[in-house]
Amino acid sequence: MIFEKFGIEIDKISYEIEMTTANERRLAVITPVLDISSPTKRMLVASLKVDGHELLPSDKVEVRAGRSQVRLRQVRIFNPLLSKAEDAGNSIQYKMTLEVSAENGIFQNDDSYIKIISE
């Protein structure tokens, strides 16, 4: 378990990454996914920062009672492989900072990293 407070349990945070093309530019579409448990239905506010930059405003997320998987709003990064120097494996590493606010507290996970690999 990553986080437990006020009855909310976040068991896992993962990131789905889809590489595509838009307007003749490469595009990485990143979707944060939370495995979460809550004793009651509630509203959370979540935001995701990529390398310290909040690319989208915070998003309200409804969590149902019990265990569920919650998908947050997608983040899009155009030309992700041009934003930093590549490593020896032709990949770029981004630091993901997820902040989730509930009624009485804030959870921040800033130790997640994703890699985007060039083809």
C-alpha positions as CSV (number, residue, x, y, z in Angstrom):
1,M,0.0,0.0,0.0
2,I,1.3,3.4,-0.9
3,F,-1.1,5.6,1.0
4,E,-3.7,5.3,3.7
5,K,-5.5,8.2,5.4
6,F,-9.1,9.0,6.2
7,G,-10.2,5.6,5.0
8,I,-8.7,6.0,1.5
9,E,-6.2,3.5,0.5
10,I,-4.1,3.8,-2.6
11,D,-2.5,0.4,-3.4
12,K,-0.9,1.2,-6.7
13,I,-0.2,4.1,-9.1
14,S,0.6,3.2,-12.7
15,Y,1.0,5.1,-15.9
16,E,-0.4,4.0,-19.3
17,I,1.7,5.5,-22.1
18,E,0.5,5.6,-25.7
19,M,2.8,6.9,-28.5
20,T,1.1,8.4,-31.5
21,T,1.4,11.2,-34.0
22,A,-0.5,14.5,-34.1
23,N,0.0,17.4,-36.5
24,E,3.1,15.6,-37.9
25,R,4.7,15.6,-34.4
26,R,5.3,12.6,-32.0
27,L,2.9,12.6,-29.1
28,A,3.1,10.7,-25.8
29,V,-0.3,10.4,-24.1
30,I,0.1,9.5,-20.4
31,T,-2.8,8.3,-18.3
32,P,-2.3,7.9,-14.5
33,V,-4.3,5.0,-13.1
34,L,-4.9,4.5,-9.3
35,D,-5.9,1.3,-7.6
36,I,-7.9,2.7,-4.7
37,S,-10.2,1.7,-1.9
38,S,-12.7,3.9,-0.1
39,P,-15.3,3.0,2.5
40,T,-17.8,5.5,1.0
41,K,-18.3,7.3,-2.3
42,R,-16.3,10.5,-2.3
43,M,-14.8,13.2,-4.5
44,L,-11.0,13.6,-4.7
45,V,-9.0,16.3,-6.5
46,A,-5.9,15.1,-8.4
47,S,-3.2,16.8,-10.2
48,L,-0.1,15.5,-12.0
49,K,3.2,17.3,-12.5
50,V,5.7,16.1,-15.1
51,D,9.2,17.2,-14.2
52,G,7.8,19.8,-11.9
53,H,5.3,21.3,-14.4
54,E,1.6,20.9,-14.1
55,L,0.5,20.4,-17.7
56,L,-3.2,20.3,-16.9
57,P,-5.3,21.9,-14.1
58,S,-6.4,19.7,-11.2
59,D,-9.2,17.3,-12.0
60,K,-12.1,16.1,-9.8
61,V,-12.4,12.4,-9.6
62,E,-15.3,10.4,-8.2
63,V,-14.3,7.3,-6.2
64,R,-17.0,4.8,-5.5
65,A,-17.3,2.8,-2.3
66,G,-15.1,-0.3,-2.2
67,R,-12.1,-1.2,-4.4
68,S,-11.9,0.4,-7.8
69,Q,-9.5,1.5,-10.5
70,V,-9.6,5.3,-11.2
71,R,-8.2,6.8,-14.4
72,L,-7.1,10.4,-14.2
73,R,-7.1,12.9,-17.1
74,Q,-4.6,12.3,-19.8
75,V,-1.5,14.4,-20.1
76,R,-0.1,15.0,-23.6
77,I,3.6,15.7,-24.3
78,F,4.5,16.7,-27.9
79,N,7.9,15.6,-29.1
80,P,8.8,14.0,-25.8
81,L,12.1,12.6,-27.0
82,L,13.3,16.1,-28.0
83,S,12.8,17.7,-24.6
84,K,15.9,16.2,-22.9
85,A,19.1,14.5,-23.9
86,E,18.6,10.8,-24.4
87,D,20.4,8.2,-22.4
88,A,22.4,5.3,-23.9
89,G,19.2,3.2,-24.3
90,N,17.6,5.9,-26.5
91,S,15.0,6.7,-23.8
92,I,13.9,9.8,-21.8
93,Q,13.0,9.6,-18.2
94,Y,10.3,11.8,-16.7
95,K,9.6,12.4,-13.1
96,M,5.9,12.1,-12.3
97,T,4.5,13.9,-9.2
98,L,0.9,12.9,-8.3
99,E,-1.0,14.9,-5.7
100,V,-4.4,13.7,-4.5
101,S,-6.4,15.9,-2.1
102,A,-9.3,14.5,0.0
103,E,-11.5,16.3,2.5
104,N,-8.9,16.4,5.3
105,G,-5.5,15.7,3.8
106,I,-3.2,15.7,0.8
107,F,-1.2,12.8,-0.5
108,Q,1.8,13.5,-2.7
109,N,3.8,10.8,-4.5
110,D,6.9,12.2,-6.2
111,D,9.0,9.1,-6.5
112,S,7.5,7.8,-9.7
113,Y,9.4,7.8,-13.0
114,I,8.4,6.8,-16.5
115,K,10.6,6.1,-19.5
116,I,9.7,6.9,-23.1
117,I,11.8,5.0,-25.5
118,S,12.5,6.2,-29.1
119,E,12.0,3.7,-31.9
